[in-house]
Amino acid sequence: MQKPHLKRTRRQLMSFGKWKLRLIFWTSAILIGGAAALFALASRFSDNTYHRLYEYSPYLAFVLTPVGLGLIAWLTKYFFKGTEGSGIPQAIAALSMRDSALRATVLSFRIAFGKVILTCAGLMCGASIGREGPTVHVGASLMYSVRHFFPLRSRDMHRALILAGGAAGISAAFNTPLAGILFAIEEMSRQFEERTSGVLIIAVVLAGVTAVAILGDYTYFGSSSTQLPFTAMAWLVVGVSAVVGGLLGGLFSQTLILGTRRIAPLVGKYPVTVAVSCGLLLSLIGLLSGGHTYGTGYDEARHLVTGTGQGDFAYPVLKMFATIASYLSGIPGGIFAPSLSVGAGLGANLGMLFQSLPMQALVMLGMVSYFTGVVQTPITAFVIVMEMTDSSSMLLPLMAAALLAKGISHLVCPRPIYQALADAYLAKTSVEK
């Protein structure tokens, strides 16, 4: 006689409804992987185009950047409302929305399309933004939007779609599958739900495989075999890096939270004027930095990680201000890549102060410390940097720096940035409704 649990298992395997659900997730995950790969190629092209224009004439930035940001802000306001900012706060806010019509204003095919186009436009105008946060928004939008073709009544399944889409987006954006899963658990849901764990993992794997099939197998910042010696001096630097990175990251996040709150009324009334003003400030910062603060900061960070670049004491501070100006302009764009670049710059500066230690190791410590200070997700931070640099030998120092930086950041920024911005977005949408 067959056992009851075996009968249930067979029914689940043969159920048409279960296979329909699996098809939804699998197809959507592949779609997200392809979209993330194309987004990566388009954003890279846009970033490179702006830097070529800057090399032709640095003063073009004083026209292209403010005018371009003004046009993007106008398009965001009147054609692609809901695409502004990183996109991660919108995805988190959507998890709490009970009204499907309201959630559709945040997650839709139109939002996904606008997010990609306007983020690439921002990079072509020199904004200090990244595509990784927007890819989370795009992934959540694409995954959630398939419900139009395969109706799902369960609210839990709607949450699972959003979480899986966000996780798949971050995985495909960085080619970091483990970090994608952890980010969905640690940042987006702030809890682990057993019912959605399998969905997350499968979505991440399929999206990652699709992106790799298009872009090729790669590590985001290249490979590094550097190690930190087990000495008192080395662990002192781990503490210094965590304190400095956590403090600056927390200040950066608190500035964005307060700045967004203060400037939101102005952006609502005068979106173009605010964006143009931020563009002019961005152009001035870019001139002071020799053009290094424009764009994602990917090249600057990669050169430091691989040991082919040199530190600059002014770079991390200028890049941080450029990212603040870009975010407060109200245009679409994320803070992941710029934050990693700032952190790499901080690590390189530590390397110039502590020359007896490997520069590349300190660069990775700086990235983890500052990134943790910004997002306050220490597990995601050290895993994502470890996966992006293919450097498992740095696991313990990176873990220690991340945990300490989280505590330091919390002192100056009590509410994690994405949660605070998501709460603000929910409050704004409820008022508008």
C-alpha positions in Angstrom: 0.0 0.0 0.0 1.4 3.4 -1.0 2.1 5.9 1.7 0.1 9.1 1.8 3.1 11.4 1.4 4.1 9.5 -1.8 0.7 10.1 -3.2 0.9 13.8 -2.4 4.3 14.0 -4.1 3.0 12.2 -7.2 0.0 14.5 -7.4 2.3 17.6 -7.1 4.6 16.3 -9.9 1.7 15.5 -12.2 -0.5 18.6 -11.3 -1.2 20.8 -14.3 -1.5 23.8 -12.1 1.9 23.2 -10.5 3.5 22.8 -13.9 1.9 26.0 -15.2 3.3 27.8 -12.2 6.8 26.4 -12.8 6.5 27.4 -16.5 5.7 31.0 -15.4 8.8 31.2 -13.2 11.2 29.5 -15.6 10.2 31.5 -18.6 10.2 34.8 -16.7 13.7 34.0 -15.2 15.1 33.3 -18.7 13.5 36.6 -19.9 15.1 38.5 -17.0 18.5 37.0 -17.7 18.3 38.1 -21.3 17.0 41.6 -20.4 19.8 42.0 -17.8 22.4 41.0 -20.3 21.1 43.4 -22.9 20.8 46.1 -20.3 24.5 45.5 -19.3 25.6 45.9 -22.9 23.5 49.0 -23.5 24.6 50.7 -20.3 28.3 49.9 -21.0 27.9 51.4 -24.5 26.2 54.5 -23.0 28.9 55.0 -20.4 31.7 54.6 -22.9 30.1 57.0 -25.3 30.0 59.7 -22.7 33.6 59.2 -21.8 34.6 59.5 -25.4 32.7 62.8 -25.7 34.4 64.0 -22.5 37.8 63.2 -23.9 37.0 65.1 -27.1 36.1 68.2 -25.0 35.7 68.2 -21.2 33.6 71.4 -21.4 30.9 69.6 -23.3 29.8 68.2 -19.9 28.5 71.7 -18.9 26.0 71.5 -21.7 25.3 67.8 -22.2 25.0 66.8 -18.6 22.5 69.4 -17.3 20.4 69.5 -20.5 20.4 65.7 -20.7 19.4 65.3 -17.0 16.7 67.9 -17.5 15.2 66.0 -20.5 15.4 62.7 -18.6 13.6 64.2 -15.6 10.8 65.5 -17.9 10.4 62.1 -19.5 10.3 60.5 -16.1 7.7 62.8 -14.8 5.3 62.8 -17.7 5.9 59.4 -19.5 7.6 57.0 -17.2 6.4 57.9 -13.7 7.5 55.2 -11.2 10.9 54.7 -12.8 12.7 57.4 -10.8 15.6 56.5 -8.5 17.2 53.1 -7.9 14.1 51.0 -8.3 14.9 48.8 -5.3 12.8 50.9 -2.9 9.9 50.6 -5.4 10.3 46.8 -5.5 10.4 46.6 -1.7 7.3 48.9 -1.5 5.4 46.7 -3.9 5.8 43.8 -1.6 3.7 45.7 1.0 1.1 46.9 -1.4 -2.3 45.1 -1.2 -4.0 47.1 -4.1 -3.1 45.4 -7.4 -3.8 48.5 -9.3 -1.4 50.5 -7.2 1.2 47.8 -7.5 0.9 47.9 -11.3 2.0 51.6 -11.2 5.3 50.4 -9.8 5.8 47.1 -11.6 4.9 46.8 -15.2 6.3 46.2 -18.7 6.2 50.0 -19.3 8.2 50.6 -16.1 10.8 48.0 -17.1 11.2 49.5 -20.6 11.4 53.1 -19.2 13.9 52.0 -16.5 16.3 50.6 -19.1 16.0 53.4 -21.6 16.3 56.3 -19.1 19.1 54.7 -17.1 21.1 54.3 -20.2 20.3 57.9 -21.2 21.5 59.0 -17.8 24.8 57.2 -18.3 25.1 58.8 -21.7 24.8 62.2 -20.0 27.5 61.4 -17.4 25.3 60.8 -14.4 27.0 58.9 -11.5 24.6 56.0 -11.5 24.6 52.2 -11.9 22.4 49.7 -13.7 22.3 47.0 -10.9 19.6 48.5 -8.8 17.5 49.3 -11.9 18.0 45.7 -13.0 16.3 44.5 -9.7 13.4 46.8 -10.6 13.3 45.5 -14.2 13.5 41.8 -12.9 10.7 42.3 -10.4 8.5 44.2 -13.1 9.0 41.5 -15.7 8.4 38.6 -13.3 5.3 40.2 -11.8 3.9 41.3 -15.2 3.5 37.7 -16.4 0.5 37.3 -14.2 -1.5 38.9 -17.0 -0.9 35.8 -19.1 -1.1 33.3 -16.2 -3.5 34.7 -13.6 -2.5 34.0 -10.0 -5.0 34.7 -7.2 -2.7 34.1 -4.2 -1.1 37.2 -2.7 1.8 35.0 -1.5 2.5 34.0 -5.1 2.5 37.7 -6.1 5.2 38.3 -3.4 7.1 35.3 -4.6 7.1 36.7 -8.2 8.5 40.0 -7.0 11.1 38.5 -4.8 12.2 36.0 -7.4 12.4 38.7 -10.1 14.5 41.0 -7.9 16.9 38.1 -6.9 17.2 37.1 -10.6 17.9 40.7 -11.5 20.8 41.2 -9.1 22.2 37.7 -9.9 22.2 38.4 -13.7 23.5 42.0 -13.2 26.6 41.0 -11.3 26.9 37.3 -12.3 26.7 36.5 -8.5 24.0 33.9 -8.0 24.6 33.4 -4.2 24.4 37.2 -3.6 21.2 37.4 -5.6 19.5 34.9 -3.2 20.9 36.6 -0.1 19.9 40.0 -1.3 16.3 38.9 -1.8 16.2 37.5 1.7 18.3 40.1 3.6 17.2 43.3 1.9 13.9 42.8 -0.1 11.9 40.6 2.2 13.9 40.9 5.5 12.7 37.4 6.2 13.1 33.9 4.8 10.0 32.2 3.6 10.4 28.4 3.0 7.6 28.4 0.4 9.5 30.8 -1.9 13.1 29.5 -1.3 12.9 27.0 -4.2 11.4 29.7 -6.5 14.2 32.1 -5.6 17.0 29.6 -6.3 15.6 28.4 -9.6 14.9 31.9 -10.9 18.4 33.0 -9.9 20.0 30.0 -11.7 18.0 30.4 -14.9 18.6 34.1 -15.1 22.3 33.7 -14.3 22.7 31.0 -16.9 20.9 33.1 -19.6 23.0 36.2 -18.8 26.3 34.2 -19.0 25.2 32.6 -22.3 24.9 36.1 -23.8 27.8 37.9 -22.1 30.1 34.9 -21.5 31.4 33.6 -18.2 33.1 36.4 -16.3 33.8 37.9 -12.9 32.4 41.4 -12.5 35.7 43.0 -11.4 38.1 40.4 -12.7 39.9 37.8 -10.5 42.2 38.5 -7.6 44.3 36.0 -5.7 45.4 38.5 -3.0 45.4 37.6 0.6 45.6 39.5 3.9 48.3 38.3 6.2 47.2 37.1 9.6 49.0 39.9 11.6 48.0 42.5 14.2 48.6 45.3 11.6 46.4 43.6 9.0 43.5 43.2 11.5 43.9 46.7 12.7 43.4 47.9 9.1 40.3 45.7 8.9 38.9 47.6 11.8 40.0 51.0 10.4 38.5 50.2 7.0 35.2 49.1 8.6 34.9 52.2 10.8 35.8 54.6 7.9 33.7 52.8 5.3 30.7 52.3 7.7 30.7 55.9 8.8 31.0 57.4 5.3 28.5 54.9 3.9 26.0 55.7 6.7 26.4 59.4 6.2 25.9 58.9 2.4 22.7 57.0 3.0 21.4 59.5 5.6 22.1 62.3 3.2 20.1 60.6 0.5 17.2 59.8 2.9 17.0 63.4 4.2 17.8 65.0 0.8 15.1 63.0 -0.9 12.6 64.0 1.8 13.5 67.7 1.5 13.8 67.9 -2.2 10.8 65.8 -3.1 8.3 68.7 -3.1 10.7 70.7 -5.5 11.1 67.7 -7.8 7.3 67.3 -7.9 6.8 70.9 -8.9 10.0 71.7 -10.9 11.5 68.4 -12.0 13.5 69.9 -14.9 14.9 72.8 -12.9 16.1 70.5 -10.1 17.7 68.0 -12.6 19.4 70.8 -14.6 20.8 72.3 -11.3 22.1 68.8 -10.2 23.6 68.4 -13.7 25.5 71.6 -13.4 26.9 70.5 -10.0 27.7 67.1 -11.5 29.7 68.8 -14.3 31.7 70.9 -11.8 32.5 67.8 -9.7 33.5 66.0 -12.9 35.9 68.8 -13.9 37.5 68.7 -10.5 38.0 65.0 -10.8 39.4 65.0 -14.3 36.3 63.2 -15.5 36.6 60.2 -13.2 33.4 60.8 -11.3 31.1 60.4 -14.4 29.3 57.2 -15.1 29.2 53.9 -13.0 32.8 54.0 -11.8 33.2 50.5 -12.9 36.5 51.0 -14.7 38.1 52.9 -11.8 37.1 50.1 -9.4 38.2 47.3 -11.7 41.7 48.8 -12.2 42.1 49.1 -8.4 40.9 45.5 -7.8 43.2 44.0 -10.4 46.1 46.2 -9.4 46.4 48.1 -12.6 45.3 51.5 -11.1 46.5 53.9 -8.5 44.6 55.6 -5.6 43.6 59.2 -5.5 42.7 60.7 -2.1 40.1 63.0 -3.6 38.3 60.5 -5.8 36.1 58.7 -3.3 34.8 61.9 -1.8 34.1 63.5 -5.2 32.5 60.3 -6.5 30.3 60.2 -3.4 29.1 63.8 -4.0 28.6 63.1 -7.7 26.3 60.1 -6.8 24.3 62.2 -4.3 23.8 64.9 -7.0 22.8 62.3 -9.6 20.3 60.6 -7.2 18.7 63.8 -6.0 18.1 64.9 -9.6 15.2 62.5 -9.7 16.3 60.5 -12.7 16.4 56.7 -12.8 19.6 55.1 -11.7 21.1 53.0 -9.0 23.8 53.4 -6.4 25.3 49.9 -6.3 28.2 50.4 -8.8 29.0 54.0 -7.7 29.1 52.8 -4.1 31.5 49.9 -4.9 33.7 52.4 -6.8 33.8 54.8 -3.8 34.6 51.9 -1.5 37.4 50.8 -3.9 38.8 54.3 -3.8 38.7 54.4 0.0 40.6 51.0 0.1 43.2 52.3 -2.3 43.7 55.3 0.0 44.3 53.0 2.9 46.8 51.2 0.8 48.8 54.4 0.4 48.8 54.8 4.1 49.6 51.2 5.0 52.0 50.3 2.3 53.2 47.1 3.9 49.9 45.4 3.2 48.6 44.3 -0.3 46.8 47.1 -2.0 44.3 44.8 -3.7 43.3 43.3 -0.3 42.6 46.8 1.1 40.7 47.8 -2.0 38.3 44.8 -1.4 38.0 45.7 2.3 37.1 49.3 1.4 34.5 48.1 -1.1 32.8 45.8 1.5 33.0 48.3 4.3 31.6 51.3 2.4 28.9 49.2 0.5 27.8 47.7 3.9 27.7 51.2 5.3 25.4 52.3 2.5 22.9 49.4 2.3 23.4 47.8 5.8 23.2 44.2 4.5 26.5 42.8 5.6 26.0 39.2 4.4 25.1 40.3 0.9 28.0 42.8 0.9 30.8 40.4 1.6 29.4 37.6 -0.5 28.8 39.9 -3.5 32.4 41.4 -3.4 33.8 37.9 -2.9 31.9 36.6 -5.9 32.7 39.7 -8.0 36.4 39.4 -7.5 36.6 35.5 -7.3 38.6 35.9 -4.0 37.4 33.3 -1.5 40.7 33.7 0.4 39.5 37.0 1.7 36.3 35.6 3.2 37.2 36.1 7.0 38.5 39.7 6.7 35.6 40.7 4.4 33.1 39.2 6.8 34.6 40.9 9.8 34.7 44.3 8.0 31.1 43.9 6.9 29.7 43.1 10.3 31.6 46.0 12.0 30.7 48.5 9.3 27.0 47.6 9.7 27.2 48.5 13.4 29.0 51.8 12.7 26.6 52.8 9.9 23.6 52.1 12.1 24.8 54.8 14.5 24.5 57.5 11.9 21.7 56.0 9.8 19.3 54.1 12.0 17.0 53.1 9.2 18.5 51.2 6.2 18.4 53.3 3.1 16.2 51.1 0.9 13.7 50.5 3.7 13.5 54.2 4.4 13.1 55.1 0.8 10.5 52.4 0.4 8.5 53.7 3.3 8.7 57.2 1.8 7.5 55.9 -1.5 4.6 54.1 0.1 3.6 57.2 1.9 3.8 59.3 -1.3 1.7 56.8 -3.3 -1.0 56.6 -0.6 -1.3 60.4 -0.6 -1.5 60.6 -4.4 -4.1 57.8 -4.4 
